[in-house]
Amino acid sequence: MFDVTATTPEVGFWLHPEARGASHAAGALDLAARLAARSGLTELTARTLTENLPSKRSLERAGFSFVEEAIGRTPAGDDVSLAHYCRILASGEERQARGSR
């Protein structure tokens, strides 16, 4: 999680090619959501390249909803088309996170 505001952080992920395809990213995103809910945050945001279908699938498997496509700047300074996603954190996630301590 990074760029945390009072209610919302952004999440990102990268997997080694040998670890891809086993739902590790979706599982990690779900754990991040539980941690965020436990911390009192209300939603998570994420961005990926519009052509990165595996990342888009991982976000959707982890409960994120597509919001929009927009031009954004990468850490390398390139302007690219990005798919923006959001996951609203339910109060039940916070209770679940507390119960799993």
N, C-alpha and C positions, 0 to 999 in steps of 0.2 A: 504494500500500500504506500502511496506517495501523494503529494499535493493534497494533504488532508485539510479540510475546512472544518467548521464547527459541526457539520452534519454529514459530510461526504468526502471519502477518499477516492482516488483512482487506483485501480489495480492493473497489474500487467504480469505477463508470464512468458517464459521461454523454456523449451524443453530440448534436451539433447536429442538429435535425430533418432538414436536407438531407443529412446523412452517414449516416443510419440505413438499415438494410436491406442494407448491403453487407458484412456480417461484420467490420466494423472492430472492434467491441467484442470479439468472440471472438478475433481476432488479437492485440489488445492484452492480453487476459487470458492468452493463451498466452505472450506475451513476459514478462509479470509472473511467470508460473509458472517460466519458465526462469531469470529473475533470482533468484527466491526459492530455487530449487534450488541455484543457483550460490553463494548466500549461506549455504547450510547449513540452510535452513528445510525443514520436512517436510510442511507442508500449507498450503493457502490456504482462507480462509473468505470468504463473501459473503452479503449479505442484499439482498432486494428486496421491494417490495410484492407481496403475494400475487396481486393482479390485474394485475401488469405482465408480461404474457405475453412480449413481445419480450425483456425482460431475462432472464427465465427461460430462454428458448430460447438466448440468447447464452451464458449460463453453462453450459448443458448442451452446447452445441457446443464449448465450451472445456474440456470434460472434468470439469466440476463435477457432483456428485451431490446430489440433494435430500436434506436431512436431516430437517427438520421445519418446521411452521408454528407461530409463537408471536407473542404480542403484544410489540412493542418500541417504543422511543421514537425518533422522528425527531430530526434536529438542531434542528428548529423546536420540539420539545417535545411533539409530538402522539403519542399512543399509537395504533399501527396494527398490523394483521396483517402479519407479515413471513414470507417464505419464506427459510429458512436453507439454504445450500449449502456444500459442502466439496469440495476437490480434494486428494487425497493425491498428494504429489510423489514420483515414482519416481526411483530412483538413476540411471536412464537419462537422465532430463531433465538431471541435473547433468552427466553426461558429454557430452551433446549441447551444452549451454551452453558447456562448456569447449572443445569442438571448434570452435565457431563464433566464437571470438575473433579 
